[in-house]
Amino acid sequence: MMQFFRICFLSVGVLIGVIGLSACSSKTNSGLALDEINKPADYWYENMLKEIRNGDLEKADSYFVSLQSEHLNSPLLSEAMLILGRAHMQSEEYLLASFYFDEFIKRFGDERNIDFVEFLKLQANYFAFAKQHRDQQLLMDSVKLAENFSDKYPYSRYRPFSDMILLRLQLANLSLEKEIIRIYKRKDKKQAVEYYQKKIDENAWIKDVFYQEAKSPWYQKIFEW
């Protein structure tokens, strides 16, 4: 939930920068001192890096908003987005990481870097799906993202890694659908069982892939469904 609110704040900060409003309003919302305005781009960038090294990503985000608001055309912005995206990935804040990668793709994506940044976004989605039987929509979105990557960048150096992620996501989805079937069988929901069994049969090839299903601890299973 905190990540959601921080993404909202960052989105507002980016919007403020794009439409060229006064930077003062963003300083008030970011929690920075009111006298920290009208600084050169290097100031915001260096302080952002300092806070990343200190492990204070919330403050680093605030410095990024200031950089974005006051220096919309600074060449440092693209680097800042990638650095913050990777930093949030390392802190397991994958939604925030995806936010920065999305912003980079929209503003700075070109044929030289687009496959790399889209792969980073795919990685963020993949790692966000960290626990079995959680967030089925995120799982399906991630599968679609991996499939699109393979279609758009068939010769990318990152293609083998994206294919591996896609296979793992498909296996996770197979495991999830099997668990759904087991639950519906216990509840004697024959129509639902048939529906999910048909979904599995439509991708029959994946059933021949050898893999070991993840097992949730008993105390976690209580909250799974």
N, C-alpha and C positions, 0 to 999 in steps of 0.2 A: 504493500500500500504506500509506503514511504517513497519507493521508486516511482510510483505513479504520480504522486504530488510533485516530485522533483522534475519529472519529465514535463509536467504541466508548466512549472515555473520556467524551465529552459525553453519550452516552446514559446511562452510569452516573451522571454528575453530575445529570442531569435526574431520574433515578429516585430518587436520594438526596433531592432536593428534594421530590419528590412524596410520598414515604412519611415525610418528616419526620425523617430520621435526623440525628445530630449533624453539624454542619458541619465539625468538625475532620477527619473522615476525608477529606472532599473536598479540604481544603487540603493534606493530606499527598500525595495523588495528583496534585494540580495543579502542584506544584513551587513554590507560593508559600510565603512564610515562615510558620512555624507561629503567629507572634504576630499574623498578619493574620486575625483572626476577630472576629465580633460587631461588624462595621462597619455603618454605615447604608447603605441602598440606594444613595444618591447616591455614596458612596465607590466602590463596585464599578462603578457605571455610568460615572462620570467616568474612572476608571482604564482601563476597557475602551475608551472613546473615545480616550484618550491613546495606548494601545497600537495602536489602529487607525491613528491618525495617524502613529505611529512605524513602521508596517509590520510589527509583530510580532503577527500574528493568532493565533499559538499562545498567547501570553500573554493576548491579548484574550479568547480562548475560556475561559481559566482564570478570568478575572475574571467572565465570564458565569456559569460554574458556581457561583462563590461567591455572586453575586447571586441565582441560582436557588435555591441551597441555603438561604440565610439569609433570603430575602425572597420566598417563594413567591407571595405575593399582591400584590407591588409592581406599580404601573401602569407602571413602567419596563421590565418584562420584555418586553412586546410590542414596544416600540420597539427594545430591545436585540436581539431575534431578527431583526427586519427589517434593522437596521443591519449586523449580522454577516453575514446572508445576502447582502446586496449587496456587502459588503466581500470576502467569499470569492469571489463571482462576478468581481469586478474583478481578483482575484488568480488567476483561472482554477482555483479549487478548487471545482468545480461540485458534487461529492458533498456537501461540507460545506455549501455554499449550500442544496442541497435539504434537508438535515437541518434547518436552521433554518426554512425555509419550511414544512416538514411540521409541525414543532413549533408554529409560529404557527397554522397551520390547525387543528390539533387543539385548541389551548387558547383561541385568540382569534378564530378565523374567524367572521364573521357576514355578513349581507347587505350591509353597507356596504363590506367590504374583501375578501371571499373571492375574487372574480374577479381582483382585482389580485394577490393573493399566489399564487393558482394559476397566473396568467400568469407571474409571476416564476419559479415552479418549472419551468414549461414552458420558459422561456428557459434556465434552468440546464441542463436535459436537452439542449436543442438545442445549446448551446455545448459541452457535454461530448462530443458526437459531432463532434469537431473534425477527425478524419482519416478519409479514405475507407477503406472496407473494414475498419473496426474496430468491435468490440463490436456484433454484430448484435442481441443481446437488448436493449441500451440503445436502439438505433434503433427496434425494434418497440414497446418500452415508451413511447418518446417519441411515436411515431405515435398510439398509443392515448390518450396523455395529451392530445394536440392534438385528436383526434376528440371526446373526452369534454368538453373545454373548449367546443367549438362547440355540442355538444348541451346542456350545462348552462347556458351563458351566451350565448344567441343574440343578445342585444341589448347585450352588453358593449361598452364603448368599445375594449376590447383585442381584440375579435373579428377585425377585419381583419388584425392582426398575427399572431394565432394561426393564421388561415387561411393566411397566407404561410408561416409556419413549417411547417404541415402539408404544404403543397405541396412545399416544399424537402425535407422528410423523405421524402415519397413518391418524389420523384425520386431521392434518395439510395438508397432501397431498390430502385428500378428498376435503377439503375446497379450496385448490389451483386448483384442477381439475374442480371443480364447477365454479370457477371464470373464468377459461380459456374457459369453455363452454359458459358462459354468453357473454364473449367478442366475441367469434366466431359467436354466434347467431346474435349479433349486426352487424357483418360484413357479415352475410349471407354465412358463410363458412360451408356448410352442411356436407361435408366430414370430416372436422376437428372435428365438433361437434359429429358426429357419432363415431369417433375414441376415443375421450375422454370419451364419454358416455359408450362405450364398456369397457374401462379400469375401470370405476366405477362399472359397472355391474359384472365384474370379481371378485370383492371384495364386493359382495352384503351384506355380514354379517355386515360390518362396518357401513352401512347406518342405521342399527337398534340401533346403539349406540347413546344415547342421549348426545348431547353436544351443546354448544353455540358457534357459529362461531365468530371469532375475527373480529372486525370492524376497518378498518384503518381510521384515520382522513382524511377529505376531501383534506387537503393540502398535505398529504402523497400520496393519491391515484393518484395525478397528475403525480408522478414519478414512480408509481408501474409498469406501462406497457408502 
